[in-house]
Amino acid sequence: MSIRQKKLGEIVLSKYFLLMIPLLLTLFLSVRKTIGHLALVVALMLLATGYYSPVRSFYNLPLLSKMLPYRWLDVLPLVLVLGSSEVKRKLAVKIVAVALIIAVTLALPYSIGVMPKDYLELAKFLKDEKGRDWRFYVIPAVAPYSYLPALTDKLSLNGWYHEGNSADKEYSRMVYVVDGVICHGQDNHLAEHYLLPYATRFFITTLQSPVPEPYKYVGKIGKFRIYEANTSFFTPVDLLIVGKFYDFPYRYIYMPSLTDVPHGVSTVMYLGEPKKSEERILLEFVKEGGTLIVIPERAGKFLGTKSVLIAMPNVTGFAPFVYEGKTWYGPVFQGNLTPIIKVGNYTLIGFRDVGKGRIYFIGGNLLFHSLYWNSSKELSRIFSLVKNKNVSLGYKDFMISDTRFSATITSTSRATVIVSITYYPYWKIYIDGKEVKVWRDYRTGLMVVSIPGGIHKIEGVYRDPFINLRYYSLLGWMSAGAYVLTKRKKTGKIKPMRPLSGTDR
């Protein structure tokens, strides 16, 4: 049996799929038996399954991406009413359908089974830990761990946290990185830059393998090995990377393009060639005292400095400039730069001061070169140019629910802060009662805000613009109920006897 067949079998035989059978039967008995109506019902149910839908790529479409998955179930009652058949149904069939729904619904909670002792002890351990401004993560991530959030009343990266998550791509990348550490013993410095922004305080594993830094072993409960790290729900960050995406073992936020720079960012690193509209934003940022690091991949003129493409010679202190045994080509700079490293008559790394700030130019495709040769020395040389403000940030009076969070936050200076909640366009964040702009970190999928220095009240509120669909849903169910009652009343009437004809006598 192939892996695909095995997975299909698991889905078909799962108790959750079996729960759908009476619902499908009820829908089948309630609507016209036409391909159009049944296709519509199936489509709505698929859209409503969120993360687990086989068509979840549809959520990337502009209109569908604005719709919460479960909202599609709100229109089901309207389908029932509009598609209801005039064909009379036998009472026995209806009773069987309702009985199936009740039986499966009642049986489902008892099918969970008895929890293992060490699992319950782990749940008690997590429940007894104070605060809700942190999460835990269990690996391997198998189904039973989904119950831990409910048993502990704590936040988790397991369970249903990622269902319908707009950060699915980033979450999946984090899982891949962590899996590389646990299962393949890869460098564990990268994983921490996902787990810590997600406010993952406890890393729990049943495997005796390396764990991501900076998690430290704190104890064992049964088969569970528990590791802990200091985390914060609000993470200050100095560096913004724009343009082409690479995953580096450093703390930063990433945006594919630039419309503005969040206040509090001290350094912007642009990977590739900025557009003219972005150049204006970057120059203004530098004039105000910011640091800009530009790493182009081709020749051209960017931010007033010209680059040309050459066959790179070997440079002392760098890995060989060879790609698969062939010559390495890369852009180098001419003209008005103060050189840091030169190659012949060209500048490989140099800078130019503009206003209160500075622009660094890095050529030779040096960033890709450092990754190709796995040269941490070259990579650290590039990131050593980042200007760090070392902001100290703390908070108290933290509160979180499904649609709100708040805290009193203290910062030594203005800072750009990652908020450990998945970005969704309907989150509104207020500082001292005034709404502030929210950015999306395309590395972690979390929200980013700029906060001023000092002591301030920060609040987040999720306002769903589609909440009024609940009223349409209510109207649909009322209409469905009225229809059923009307049909029952009509079918319950006693028909008057017709007069006897002569033949009847």
Order of alpha helices (4+ residues) and beta strands (2+ residues): alpha-alpha-alpha-alpha-alpha-alpha-beta-alpha-beta-alpha-alpha-beta-beta-beta-beta-beta-beta-beta-alpha-beta-beta-beta-beta-beta-beta-beta-beta-beta-alpha-alpha-beta-beta-beta-beta-beta-beta-beta-beta-alpha
